[in-house]
Amino acid sequence: MPRYTDVHRSLKGTTFKDVAAAHQKDLSVQNKYGVMFLKFWVDEKEGTVFCLSEAPNREAPAKAHGEAHGLLPHETYEVLEGS
Amino acid sequence: MPRYTDVHRSLKGTTFKDVAAAHQKDLSVQNKYGVMFLKFWVDEKEGTVFCLSEAPNREAPAKAHGEAHGLLPHETYEVLEGS
């Protein structure tokens, strides 16, 4: 399945703990959309969050976010991963 | 050490293979800057690259990129990671 990095911006005042709680909500609905949320990264100062997922298509992670907590991504990238 | 996600944009036409080669150059100079490049993600269609690193400060990953291949990031985020 393709991997996606989605970017959420303009979340100033949102803490890592807030995002971890939202991520738990993502995990609770992800199967319904065929999504597997893998990791997330939070820049608390900038209010920017990155979510990495595997999903059947570009729309699926946003749909899962929408149902889980309503915080839709501002950008979604289909990515190939290397290390 | 803090973790940083840096974002490189406007790289249309750049392939995953190109980025993997640049990443190898990053690895060859990273110790000089105290940086450990961990992973990278490439959206070939958008020409966007994300690099995740551990580094002593925000400037260090860009300095390593500068020496390695000259492709400086457009944005750098200090991030906390969760899964």
Backbone of each chain as nested JSON, in Angstrom:
{
  "chains": [
    {"id": "A", "residues": [
      {"number": 1, "name": "MET", "atoms": {"N": [0.848, -1.197, 0.0], "CA": [0.0, 0.0, 0.0], "C": [0.873, 1.231, 0.0]}},
      {"number": 2, "name": "PRO", "atoms": {"N": [0.406, 2.285, -0.651], "CA": [1.173, 3.541, -0.618], "C": [1.279, 4.109, 0.789]}},
      {"number": 3, "name": "ARG", "atoms": {"N": [2.321, 4.888, 0.978], "CA": [2.475, 5.621, 2.238], "C": [2.188, 7.101, 1.995]}},
      {"number": 4, "name": "TYR", "atoms": {"N": [1.644, 7.723, 3.01], "CA": [1.303, 9.142, 2.928], "C": [1.853, 9.882, 4.132]}},
      {"number": 5, "name": "THR", "atoms": {"N": [2.382, 11.066, 3.876], "CA": [2.704, 11.997, 4.949], "C": [1.69, 13.114, 4.872]}},
      {"number": 6, "name": "ASP", "atoms": {"N": [0.919, 13.282, 5.922], "CA": [0.045, 14.454, 5.905], "C": [0.528, 15.472, 6.928]}},
      {"number": 7, "name": "VAL", "atoms": {"N": [0.266, 16.73, 6.593], "CA": [0.774, 17.856, 7.373], "C": [-0.414, 18.678, 7.862]}},
      {"number": 8, "name": "HIS", "atoms": {"N": [-0.436, 18.887, 9.156], "CA": [-1.461, 19.721, 9.795], "C": [-0.756, 20.975, 10.316]}},
      {"number": 9, "name": "ARG", "atoms": {"N": [-1.289, 22.116, 9.985], "CA": [-0.647, 23.37, 10.375], "C": [-1.574, 24.213, 11.26]}},
      {"number": 10, "name": "SER", "atoms": {"N": [-1.038, 25.316, 11.726], "CA": [-1.847, 26.302, 12.478], "C": [-2.459, 25.714, 13.736]}},
      {"number": 11, "name": "LEU", "atoms": {"N": [-1.691, 24.855, 14.414], "CA": [-2.167, 24.243, 15.654], "C": [-1.396, 24.797, 16.849]}},
      {"number": 12, "name": "LYS", "atoms": {"N": [-1.119, 26.08, 16.845], "CA": [-0.354, 26.662, 17.966], "C": [-1.121, 26.461, 19.263]}},
      {"number": 13, "name": "GLY", "atoms": {"N": [-0.4, 26.111, 20.3], "CA": [-1.031, 25.817, 21.583], "C": [-1.352, 24.341, 21.753]}},
      {"number": 14, "name": "THR", "atoms": {"N": [-1.23, 23.585, 20.655], "CA": [-1.469, 22.141, 20.727], "C": [-0.203, 21.452, 21.216]}},
      {"number": 15, "name": "THR", "atoms": {"N": [-0.34, 20.613, 22.227], "CA": [0.83, 19.937, 22.785], "C": [0.995, 18.547, 22.175]}},
      {"number": 16, "name": "PHE", "atoms": {"N": [2.167, 17.98, 22.419], "CA": [2.408, 16.594, 22.014], "C": [1.346, 15.671, 22.613]}},
      {"number": 17, "name": "LYS", "atoms": {"N": [1.005, 15.93, 23.874], "CA": [0.004, 15.095, 24.548], "C": [-1.362, 15.179, 23.845]}},
      {"number": 18, "name": "ASP", "atoms": {"N": [-1.735, 16.373, 23.428], "CA": [-2.991, 16.545, 22.678], "C": [-2.963, 15.699, 21.397]}},
      {"number": 19, "name": "VAL", "atoms": {"N": [-1.827, 15.759, 20.698], "CA": [-1.738, 15.038, 19.419], "C": [-1.723, 13.531, 19.663]}},
      {"number": 20, "name": "ALA", "atoms": {"N": [-1.043, 13.112, 20.735], "CA": [-1.034, 11.68, 21.061], "C": [-2.461, 11.186, 21.332]}},
      {"number": 21, "name": "ALA", "atoms": {"N": [-3.262, 12.013, 21.98], "CA": [-4.655, 11.629, 22.244], "C": [-5.455, 11.554, 20.94]}},
      {"number": 22, "name": "ALA", "atoms": {"N": [-5.236, 12.521, 20.052], "CA": [-5.92, 12.49, 18.751], "C": [-5.486, 11.262, 17.947]}},
      {"number": 23, "name": "HIS", "atoms": {"N": [-4.202, 10.938, 18.043], "CA": [-3.664, 9.771, 17.328], "C": [-4.338, 8.479, 17.825]}},
      {"number": 24, "name": "GLN", "atoms": {"N": [-4.583, 8.391, 19.107], "CA": [-5.286, 7.213, 19.636], "C": [-6.68, 7.102, 19.02]}},
      {"number": 25, "name": "LYS", "atoms": {"N": [-7.306, 8.253, 18.831], "CA": [-8.629, 8.239, 18.175], "C": [-8.503, 7.791, 16.715]}},
      {"number": 26, "name": "ASP", "atoms": {"N": [-7.425, 8.237, 16.05], "CA": [-7.168, 7.773, 14.679], "C": [-7.054, 6.249, 14.648]}},
      {"number": 27, "name": "LEU", "atoms": {"N": [-6.303, 5.72, 15.602], "CA": [-6.084, 4.263, 15.623], "C": [-7.405, 3.514, 15.829]}},
      {"number": 28, "name": "SER", "atoms": {"N": [-8.306, 4.131, 16.558], "CA": [-9.567, 3.438, 16.863], "C": [-10.501, 3.358, 15.654]}},
      {"number": 29, "name": "VAL", "atoms": {"N": [-10.302, 4.218, 14.649], "CA": [-11.18, 4.192, 13.467], "C": [-10.456, 3.75, 12.195]}},
      {"number": 30, "name": "GLN", "atoms": {"N": [-9.132, 3.577, 12.249], "CA": [-8.361, 3.399, 11.019], "C": [-8.778, 2.182, 10.191]}},
      {"number": 31, "name": "ASN", "atoms": {"N": [-9.172, 1.093, 10.87], "CA": [-9.497, -0.128, 10.121], "C": [-10.685, 0.065, 9.18]}},
      {"number": 32, "name": "LYS", "atoms": {"N": [-11.584, 0.917, 9.599], "CA": [-12.776, 1.195, 8.785], "C": [-12.4, 1.781, 7.428]}},
      {"number": 33, "name": "TYR", "atoms": {"N": [-11.251, 2.472, 7.377], "CA": [-10.816, 3.145, 6.147], "C": [-9.619, 2.431, 5.499]}},
      {"number": 34, "name": "GLY", "atoms": {"N": [-9.233, 1.298, 6.06], "CA": [-8.104, 0.551, 5.502], "C": [-6.767, 1.23, 5.721]}},
      {"number": 35, "name": "VAL", "atoms": {"N": [-6.708, 2.121, 6.714], "CA": [-5.508, 2.927, 6.961], "C": [-4.725, 2.338, 8.133]}},
      {"number": 36, "name": "MET", "atoms": {"N": [-3.406, 2.433, 8.072], "CA": [-2.572, 2.114, 9.229], "C": [-1.714, 3.349, 9.531]}},
      {"number": 37, "name": "PHE", "atoms": {"N": [-2.055, 4.051, 10.606], "CA": [-1.237, 5.192, 11.022], "C": [0.019, 4.653, 11.695]}},
      {"number": 38, "name": "LEU", "atoms": {"N": [1.177, 5.106, 11.231], "CA": [2.447, 4.503, 11.655], "C": [3.167, 5.34, 12.71]}},
      {"number": 39, "name": "LYS", "atoms": {"N": [3.327, 6.595, 12.434], "CA": [4.048, 7.487, 13.363], "C": [3.524, 8.897, 13.186]}},
      {"number": 40, "name": "PHE", "atoms": {"N": [3.846, 9.726, 14.161], "CA": [3.533, 11.151, 14.004], "C": [4.633, 11.969, 14.655]}},
      {"number": 41, "name": "TRP", "atoms": {"N": [4.739, 13.206, 14.205], "CA": [5.747, 14.132, 14.726], "C": [5.078, 15.471, 14.982]}},
      {"number": 42, "name": "VAL", "atoms": {"N": [5.426, 16.084, 16.082], "CA": [4.783, 17.326, 16.492], "C": [5.838, 18.396, 16.732]}},
      {"number": 43, "name": "ASP", "atoms": {"N": [5.708, 19.535, 16.065], "CA": [6.479, 20.72, 16.408], "C": [5.544, 21.597, 17.241]}},
      {"number": 44, "name": "GLU", "atoms": {"N": [5.694, 21.544, 18.542], "CA": [4.768, 22.268, 19.435], "C": [4.876, 23.774, 19.236]}},
      {"number": 45, "name": "LYS", "atoms": {"N": [6.083, 24.246, 19.007], "CA": [6.281, 25.702, 18.888], "C": [5.602, 26.249, 17.625]}},
      {"number": 46, "name": "GLU", "atoms": {"N": [5.756, 25.524, 16.515], "CA": [5.174, 25.979, 15.248], "C": [3.708, 25.594, 15.106]}},
      {"number": 47, "name": "GLY", "atoms": {"N": [3.275, 24.61, 15.905], "CA": [1.907, 24.113, 15.74], "C": [1.738, 23.307, 14.463]}},
      {"number": 48, "name": "THR", "atoms": {"N": [2.761, 22.522, 14.154], "CA": [2.743, 21.707, 12.933], "C": [2.848, 20.232, 13.301]}},
      {"number": 49, "name": "VAL", "atoms": {"N": [2.038, 19.411, 12.649], "CA": [2.022, 17.969, 12.917], "C": [2.163, 17.219, 11.595]}},
      {"number": 50, "name": "PHE", "atoms": {"N": [3.005, 16.191, 11.608], "CA": [3.174, 15.301, 10.466], "C": [2.669, 13.914, 10.874]}},
      {"number": 51, "name": "CYS", "atoms": {"N": [1.849, 13.305, 10.027], "CA": [1.382, 11.936, 10.281], "C": [1.805, 11.056, 9.117]}},
      {"number": 52, "name": "LEU", "atoms": {"N": [2.417, 9.929, 9.431], "CA": [2.81, 8.955, 8.415], "C": [1.85, 7.779, 8.471]}},
      {"number": 53, "name": "SER", "atoms": {"N": [1.303, 7.409, 7.322], "CA": [0.368, 6.284, 7.293], "C": [0.556, 5.449, 6.039]}},
      {"number": 54, "name": "GLU", "atoms": {"N": [0.058, 4.231, 6.114], "CA": [-0.159, 3.432, 4.913], "C": [-1.65, 3.439, 4.656]}},
      {"number": 55, "name": "ALA", "atoms": {"N": [-2.02, 3.642, 3.407], "CA": [-3.446, 3.743, 3.111], "C": [-3.699, 3.337, 1.664]}},
      {"number": 56, "name": "PRO", "atoms": {"N": [-4.937, 2.938, 1.363], "CA": [-5.243, 2.501, -0.004], "C": [-5.257, 3.644, -1.003]}},
      {"number": 57, "name": "ASN", "atoms": {"N": [-5.487, 4.874, -0.528], "CA": [-5.501, 6.028, -1.424], "C": [-5.292, 7.301, -0.589]}},
      {"number": 58, "name": "ARG", "atoms": {"N": [-5.098, 8.396, -1.287], "CA": [-4.744, 9.674, -0.674], "C": [-5.851, 10.222, 0.243]}},
      {"number": 59, "name": "GLU", "atoms": {"N": [-7.095, 9.883, -0.062], "CA": [-8.222, 10.438, 0.7], "C": [-8.426, 9.719, 2.034]}},
      {"number": 60, "name": "ALA", "atoms": {"N": [-7.994, 8.465, 2.108], "CA": [-8.357, 7.642, 3.26], "C": [-7.823, 8.181, 4.593]}},
      {"number": 61, "name": "PRO", "atoms": {"N": [-6.56, 8.618, 4.685], "CA": [-6.103, 9.14, 5.983], "C": [-6.923, 10.355, 6.432]}},
      {"number": 62, "name": "ALA", "atoms": {"N": [-7.271, 11.235, 5.498], "CA": [-8.064, 12.418, 5.866], "C": [-9.449, 11.998, 6.352]}},
      {"number": 63, "name": "LYS", "atoms": {"N": [-10.048, 11.004, 5.681], "CA": [-11.364, 10.521, 6.128], "C": [-11.286, 9.968, 7.545]}},
      {"number": 64, "name": "ALA", "atoms": {"N": [-10.225, 9.21, 7.815], "CA": [-10.067, 8.658, 9.171], "C": [-9.884, 9.794, 10.186]}},
      {"number": 65, "name": "HIS", "atoms": {"N": [-9.03, 10.774, 9.854], "CA": [-8.855, 11.93, 10.748], "C": [-10.201, 12.633, 10.971]}},
      {"number": 66, "name": "GLY", "atoms": {"N": [-10.965, 12.767, 9.886], "CA": [-12.241, 13.47, 9.979], "C": [-13.187, 12.796, 10.956]}},
      {"number": 67, "name": "GLU", "atoms": {"N": [-13.26, 11.473, 10.854], "CA": [-14.152, 10.782, 11.786], "C": [-13.583, 10.785, 13.208]}},
      {"number": 68, "name": "ALA", "atoms": {"N": [-12.265, 10.62, 13.327], "CA": [-11.656, 10.443, 14.653], "C": [-11.719, 11.717, 15.489]}},
      {"number": 69, "name": "HIS", "atoms": {"N": [-11.379, 12.855, 14.873], "CA": [-11.304, 14.1, 15.658], "C": [-11.557, 15.36, 14.85]}},
      {"number": 70, "name": "GLY", "atoms": {"N": [-11.758, 15.218, 13.567], "CA": [-12.131, 16.376, 12.751], "C": [-10.988, 17.264, 12.298]}},
      {"number": 71, "name": "LEU", "atoms": {"N": [-9.752, 16.933, 12.69], "CA": [-8.608, 17.779, 12.298], "C": [-8.06, 17.291, 10.955]}},
      {"number": 72, "name": "LEU", "atoms": {"N": [-8.476, 17.94, 9.894], "CA": [-8.084, 17.511, 8.545], "C": [-6.706, 18.054, 8.18]}},
      {"number": 73, "name": "PRO", "atoms": {"N": [-5.937, 17.289, 7.402], "CA": [-4.613, 17.774, 7.007], "C": [-4.692, 18.901, 5.973]}},
      {"number": 74, "name": "HIS", "atoms": {"N": [-3.701, 19.785, 6.041], "CA": [-3.611, 20.865, 5.061], "C": [-2.907, 20.41, 3.788]}},
      {"number": 75, "name": "GLU", "atoms": {"N": [-2.042, 19.435, 3.913], "CA": [-1.322, 18.901, 2.746], "C": [-1.201, 17.39, 2.912]}},
      {"number": 76, "name": "THR", "atoms": {"N": [-1.236, 16.675, 1.812], "CA": [-1.002, 15.217, 1.847], "C": [-0.021, 14.863, 0.738]}},
      {"number": 77, "name": "TYR", "atoms": {"N": [1.008, 14.133, 1.083], "CA": [2.036, 13.73, 0.118], "C": [2.083, 12.204, 0.037]}},
      {"number": 78, "name": "GLU", "atoms": {"N": [2.109, 11.694, -1.189], "CA": [2.334, 10.251, -1.358], "C": [3.832, 10.039, -1.425]}},
      {"number": 79, "name": "VAL", "atoms": {"N": [4.371, 9.253, -0.505], "CA": [5.83, 9.22, -0.351], "C": [6.413, 7.816, -0.478]}},
      {"number": 80, "name": "LEU", "atoms": {"N": [7.628, 7.779, -0.963], "CA": [8.48, 6.596, -0.923], "C": [9.468, 6.818, 0.218]}},
      {"number": 81, "name": "GLU", "atoms": {"N": [9.697, 5.771, 0.999], "CA": [10.524, 5.927, 2.212], "C": [11.892, 5.296, 2.029]}},
      {"number": 82, "name": "GLY", "atoms": {"N": [12.9, 5.971, 2.517], "CA": [14.25, 5.418, 2.485], "C": [14.98, 5.695, 3.78]}},
      {"number": 83, "name": "SER", "atoms": {"N": [16.085, 4.986, 3.978], "CA": [16.884, 5.219, 5.189], "C": [18.325, 4.801, 4.917]}}
    ]},
    {"id": "B", "residues": [
      {"number": 1, "name": "MET", "atoms": {"N": [19.153, 13.916, 22.05], "CA": [19.262, 15.015, 21.081], "C": [17.897, 15.29, 20.462]}},
      {"number": 2, "name": "PRO", "atoms": {"N": [17.654, 16.54, 20.109], "CA": [16.394, 16.846, 19.417], "C": [16.307, 16.164, 18.05]}},
      {"number": 3, "name": "ARG", "atoms": {"N": [15.093, 15.979, 17.617], "CA": [14.863, 15.475, 16.258], "C": [14.329, 16.609, 15.391]}},
      {"number": 4, "name": "TYR", "atoms": {"N": [14.685, 16.565, 14.147], "CA": [14.256, 17.589, 13.192], "C": [13.689, 16.929, 11.942]}},
      {"number": 5, "name": "THR", "atoms": {"N": [12.605, 17.506, 11.459], "CA": [12.094, 17.157, 10.135], "C": [12.385, 18.333, 9.244]}},
      {"number": 6, "name": "ASP", "atoms": {"N": [13.163, 18.114, 8.203], "CA": [13.32, 19.216, 7.267], "C": [12.639, 18.889, 5.957]}},
      {"number": 7, "name": "VAL", "atoms": {"N": [12.162, 19.942, 5.311], "CA": [11.342, 19.806, 4.111], "C": [12.039, 20.532, 2.967]}},
      {"number": 8, "name": "HIS", "atoms": {"N": [12.22, 19.794, 1.889], "CA": [12.814, 20.35, 0.671], "C": [11.722, 20.365, -0.397]}},
      {"number": 9, "name": "ARG", "atoms": {"N": [11.527, 21.51, -1.019], "CA": [10.451, 21.64, -2.006], "C": [11.0, 21.983, -3.387]}},
      {"number": 10, "name": "SER", "atoms": {"N": [10.115, 22.024, -4.354], "CA": [10.448, 22.474, -5.716], "C": [11.519, 21.604, -6.356]}},
      {"number": 11, "name": "LEU", "atoms": {"N": [11.429, 20.3, -6.101], "CA": [12.4, 19.369, -6.688], "C": [11.736, 18.507, -7.769]}},
      {"number": 12, "name": "LYS", "atoms": {"N": [10.858, 19.099, -8.547], "CA": [10.16, 18.314, -9.578], "C": [11.179, 17.718, -10.548]}},
      {"number": 13, "name": "GLY", "atoms": {"N": [10.946, 16.468, -10.897], "CA": [11.884, 15.766, -11.768], "C": [12.909, 14.981, -10.975]}},
      {"number": 14, "name": "THR", "atoms": {"N": [12.952, 15.216, -9.669], "CA": [13.889, 14.481, -8.815], "C": [13.263, 13.14, -8.436]}},
      {"number": 15, "name": "THR", "atoms": {"N": [14.012, 12.077, -8.622], "CA": [13.486, 10.744, -8.339], "C": [13.913, 10.28, -6.95]}},
      {"number": 16, "name": "PHE", "atoms": {"N": [13.256, 9.218, -6.505], "CA": [13.647, 8.599, -5.245], "C": [15.127, 8.206, -5.298]}},
      {"number": 17, "name": "LYS", "atoms": {"N": [15.531, 7.69, -6.435], "CA": [16.929, 7.26, -6.584], "C": [17.909, 8.428, -6.421]}},
      {"number": 18, "name": "ASP", "atoms": {"N": [17.527, 9.567, -6.982], "CA": [18.353, 10.782, -6.825], "C": [18.492, 11.149, -5.346]}},
      {"number": 19, "name": "VAL", "atoms": {"N": [17.362, 11.084, -4.638], "CA": [17.374, 11.483, -3.225], "C": [18.162, 10.468, -2.395]}},
      {"number": 20, "name": "ALA", "atoms": {"N": [18.004, 9.195, -2.739], "CA": [18.77, 8.165, -2.025], "C": [20.272, 8.412, -2.196]}},
      {"number": 21, "name": "ALA", "atoms": {"N": [20.686, 8.839, -3.377], "CA": [22.104, 9.131, -3.614], "C": [22.553, 10.349, -2.797]}},
      {"number": 22, "name": "ALA", "atoms": {"N": [21.691, 11.377, -2.742], "CA": [22.012, 12.563, -1.934], "C": [22.087, 12.183, -0.452]}},
      {"number": 23, "name": "HIS", "atoms": {"N": [21.177, 11.306, -0.035], "CA": [21.158, 10.859, 1.367], "C": [22.464, 10.138, 1.726]}},
      {"number": 24, "name": "GLN", "atoms": {"N": [22.975, 9.364, 0.807], "CA": [24.256, 8.698, 1.066], "C": [25.362, 9.728, 1.284]}},
      {"number": 25, "name": "LYS", "atoms": {"N": [25.293, 10.815, 0.541], "CA": [26.274, 11.895, 0.735], "C": [26.085, 12.539, 2.099]}},
      {"number": 26, "name": "ASP", "atoms": {"N": [24.807, 12.704, 2.51], "CA": [24.541, 13.223, 3.864], "C": [25.203, 12.325, 4.914]}},
      {"number": 27, "name": "LEU", "atoms": {"N": [25.029, 11.014, 4.741], "CA": [25.571, 10.077, 5.737], "C": [27.087, 10.172, 5.811]}},
      {"number": 28, "name": "SER", "atoms": {"N": [27.703, 10.483, 4.676], "CA": [29.168, 10.503, 4.652], "C": [29.743, 11.724, 5.379]}},
      {"number": 29, "name": "VAL", "atoms": {"N": [28.939, 12.763, 5.573], "CA": [29.457, 13.961, 6.262], "C": [28.797, 14.206, 7.617]}},
      {"number": 30, "name": "GLN", "atoms": {"N": [27.787, 13.419, 7.971], "CA": [26.954, 13.766, 9.138], "C": [27.743, 13.831, 10.452]}},
      {"number": 31, "name": "ASN", "atoms": {"N": [28.737, 12.965, 10.608], "CA": [29.467, 12.931, 11.888], "C": [30.176, 14.248, 12.187]}},
      {"number": 32, "name": "LYS", "atoms": {"N": [30.61, 14.891, 11.124], "CA": [31.297, 16.173, 11.27], "C": [30.414, 17.216, 11.945]}},
      {"number": 33, "name": "TYR", "atoms": {"N": [29.093, 17.083, 11.759], "CA": [28.137, 18.059, 12.303], "C": [27.352, 17.496, 13.493]}},
      {"number": 34, "name": "GLY", "atoms": {"N": [27.686, 16.288, 13.933], "CA": [26.982, 15.676, 15.051], "C": [25.563, 15.266, 14.715]}},
      {"number": 35, "name": "VAL", "atoms": {"N": [25.292, 15.08, 13.427], "CA": [23.935, 14.77, 12.952], "C": [23.814, 13.282, 12.665]}},
      {"number": 36, "name": "MET", "atoms": {"N": [22.634, 12.727, 12.942], "CA": [22.335, 11.372, 12.487], "C": [21.064, 11.441, 11.633]}},
      {"number": 37, "name": "PHE", "atoms": {"N": [21.239, 11.293, 10.331], "CA": [20.065, 11.262, 9.444], "C": [19.414, 9.888, 9.565]}},
      {"number": 38, "name": "LEU", "atoms": {"N": [18.108, 9.879, 9.86], "CA": [17.423, 8.631, 10.21], "C": [16.617, 8.057, 9.05]}},
      {"number": 39, "name": "LYS", "atoms": {"N": [15.796, 8.866, 8.451], "CA": [14.951, 8.4, 7.353], "C": [14.662, 9.564, 6.432]}},
      {"number": 40, "name": "PHE", "atoms": {"N": [14.174, 9.215, 5.249], "CA": [13.698, 10.273, 4.361], "C": [12.506, 9.756, 3.571]}},
      {"number": 41, "name": "TRP", "atoms": {"N": [11.719, 10.705, 3.101], "CA": [10.515, 10.386, 2.324], "C": [10.473, 11.305, 1.113]}},
      {"number": 42, "name": "VAL", "atoms": {"N": [10.106, 10.749, -0.021], "CA": [10.117, 11.49, -1.277], "C": [8.75, 11.416, -1.94]}},
      {"number": 43, "name": "ASP", "atoms": {"N": [8.172, 12.566, -2.237], "CA": [7.001, 12.62, -3.11], "C": [7.523, 13.031, -4.475]}},
      {"number": 44, "name": "GLU", "atoms": {"N": [7.688, 12.053, -5.351], "CA": [8.296, 12.328, -6.656], "C": [7.429, 13.255, -7.499]}},
      {"number": 45, "name": "LYS", "atoms": {"N": [6.118, 13.089, -7.402], "CA": [5.211, 13.894, -8.236], "C": [5.256, 15.369, -7.835]}},
      {"number": 46, "name": "GLU", "atoms": {"N": [5.257, 15.616, -6.535], "CA": [5.255, 17.002, -6.038], "C": [6.657, 17.599, -5.977]}},
      {"number": 47, "name": "GLY", "atoms": {"N": [7.681, 16.738, -5.989], "CA": [9.043, 17.239, -5.829], "C": [9.322, 17.71, -4.421]}},
      {"number": 48, "name": "THR", "atoms": {"N": [8.776, 16.96, -3.45], "CA": [8.938, 17.322, -2.036], "C": [9.654, 16.193, -1.305]}},
      {"number": 49, "name": "VAL", "atoms": {"N": [10.605, 16.556, -0.458], "CA": [11.403, 15.579, 0.295], "C": [11.379, 15.963, 1.773]}},
      {"number": 50, "name": "PHE", "atoms": {"N": [11.168, 14.971, 2.622], "CA": [11.228, 15.134, 4.073], "C": [12.423, 14.338, 4.582]}},
      {"number": 51, "name": "CYS", "atoms": {"N": [13.236, 14.951, 5.442], "CA": [14.365, 14.244, 6.066], "C": [14.192, 14.311, 7.58]}},
      {"number": 52, "name": "LEU", "atoms": {"N": [14.293, 13.172, 8.22], "CA": [14.233, 13.109, 9.682], "C": [15.64, 12.877, 10.208]}},
      {"number": 53, "name": "SER", "atoms": {"N": [16.031, 13.706, 11.172], "CA": [17.377, 13.547, 11.735], "C": [17.364, 13.812, 13.236]}},
      {"number": 54, "name": "GLU", "atoms": {"N": [18.398, 13.332, 13.888], "CA": [18.738, 13.782, 15.238], "C": [19.94, 14.686, 15.098]}},
      {"number": 55, "name": "ALA", "atoms": {"N": [19.891, 15.81, 15.799], "CA": [20.988, 16.771, 15.633], "C": [21.099, 17.631, 16.881]}},
      {"number": 56, "name": "PRO", "atoms": {"N": [22.263, 18.202, 17.114], "CA": [22.454, 19.02, 18.311], "C": [21.698, 20.342, 18.254]}},
      {"number": 57, "name": "ASN", "atoms": {"N": [21.371, 20.817, 17.084], "CA": [20.631, 22.081, 16.942], "C": [20.01, 22.137, 15.55]}},
      {"number": 58, "name": "ARG", "atoms": {"N": [19.162, 23.119, 15.375], "CA": [18.365, 23.274, 14.156], "C": [19.213, 23.519, 12.907]}},
      {"number": 59, "name": "GLU", "atoms": {"N": [20.377, 24.146, 13.107], "CA": [21.2, 24.51, 11.946], "C": [22.012, 23.324, 11.414]}},
      {"number": 60, "name": "ALA", "atoms": {"N": [22.282, 22.354, 12.288], "CA": [23.239, 21.296, 11.925], "C": [22.807, 20.456, 10.715]}},
      {"number": 61, "name": "PRO", "atoms": {"N": [21.53, 20.03, 10.632], "CA": [21.162, 19.228, 9.444], "C": [21.352, 20.016, 8.143]}},
      {"number": 62, "name": "ALA", "atoms": {"N": [21.01, 21.308, 8.163], "CA": [21.167, 22.112, 6.948], "C": [22.647, 22.26, 6.583]}},
      {"number": 63, "name": "LYS", "atoms": {"N": [23.49, 22.419, 7.615], "CA": [24.927, 22.511, 7.324], "C": [25.443, 21.22, 6.681]}},
      {"number": 64, "name": "ALA", "atoms": {"N": [24.977, 20.083, 7.205], "CA": [25.4, 18.802, 6.622], "C": [24.909, 18.677, 5.181]}},
      {"number": 65, "name": "HIS", "atoms": {"N": [23.626, 19.03, 4.955], "CA": [23.108, 19.0, 3.576], "C": [23.938, 19.919, 2.674]}},
      {"number": 66, "name": "GLY", "atoms": {"N": [24.288, 21.086, 3.219], "CA": [25.039, 22.053, 2.426], "C": [26.36, 21.499, 1.954]}},
      {"number": 67, "name": "GLU", "atoms": {"N": [27.066, 20.841, 2.893], "CA": [28.358, 20.265, 2.483], "C": [28.182, 19.056, 1.58]}},
      {"number": 68, "name": "ALA", "atoms": {"N": [27.166, 18.246, 1.873], "CA": [27.015, 16.966, 1.165], "C": [26.619, 17.161, -0.298]}},
      {"number": 69, "name": "HIS", "atoms": {"N": [25.643, 18.029, -0.549], "CA": [25.119, 18.148, -1.921], "C": [24.552, 19.529, -2.227]}},
      {"number": 70, "name": "GLY", "atoms": {"N": [24.497, 20.406, -1.206], "CA": [24.08, 21.782, -1.474], "C": [22.584, 22.022, -1.5]}},
      {"number": 71, "name": "LEU", "atoms": {"N": [21.784, 20.954, -1.326], "CA": [20.324, 21.131, -1.357], "C": [19.828, 21.475, 0.042]}},
      {"number": 72, "name": "LEU", "atoms": {"N": [19.626, 22.757, 0.298], "CA": [19.229, 23.219, 1.63], "C": [17.724, 23.087, 1.815]}},
      {"number": 73, "name": "PRO", "atoms": {"N": [17.292, 22.796, 3.042], "CA": [15.848, 22.669, 3.288], "C": [15.149, 24.023, 3.248]}},
      {"number": 74, "name": "HIS", "atoms": {"N": [13.893, 24.0, 2.836], "CA": [13.067, 25.208, 2.836], "C": [12.432, 25.439, 4.207]}},
      {"number": 75, "name": "GLU", "atoms": {"N": [12.216, 24.385, 4.962], "CA": [11.624, 24.501, 6.305], "C": [12.309, 23.47, 7.202]}},
      {"number": 76, "name": "THR", "atoms": {"N": [12.478, 23.812, 8.461], "CA": [12.995, 22.861, 9.445], "C": [12.11, 22.915, 10.684]}},
      {"number": 77, "name": "TYR", "atoms": {"N": [11.665, 21.77, 11.153], "CA": [10.801, 21.673, 12.328], "C": [11.501, 20.847, 13.39]}},
      {"number": 78, "name": "GLU", "atoms": {"N": [11.485, 21.34, 14.624], "CA": [11.962, 20.525, 15.745], "C": [10.774, 19.714, 16.235]}},
      {"number": 79, "name": "VAL", "atoms": {"N": [10.904, 18.39, 16.213], "CA": [9.724, 17.55, 16.432], "C": [9.908, 16.559, 17.579]}},
      {"number": 80, "name": "LEU", "atoms": {"N": [8.776, 16.272, 18.203], "CA": [8.668, 15.155, 19.134], "C": [7.963, 14.045, 18.381]}},
      {"number": 81, "name": "GLU", "atoms": {"N": [8.449, 12.805, 18.565], "CA": [7.928, 11.689, 17.766], "C": [7.053, 10.773, 18.597]}},
      {"number": 82, "name": "GLY", "atoms": {"N": [5.955, 10.35, 18.024], "CA": [5.087, 9.382, 18.688], "C": [4.611, 8.329, 17.716]}},
      {"number": 83, "name": "SER", "atoms": {"N": [4.067, 7.247, 18.268], "CA": [3.526, 6.19, 17.405], "C": [2.447, 5.436, 18.16]}}
    ]}
  ]
}
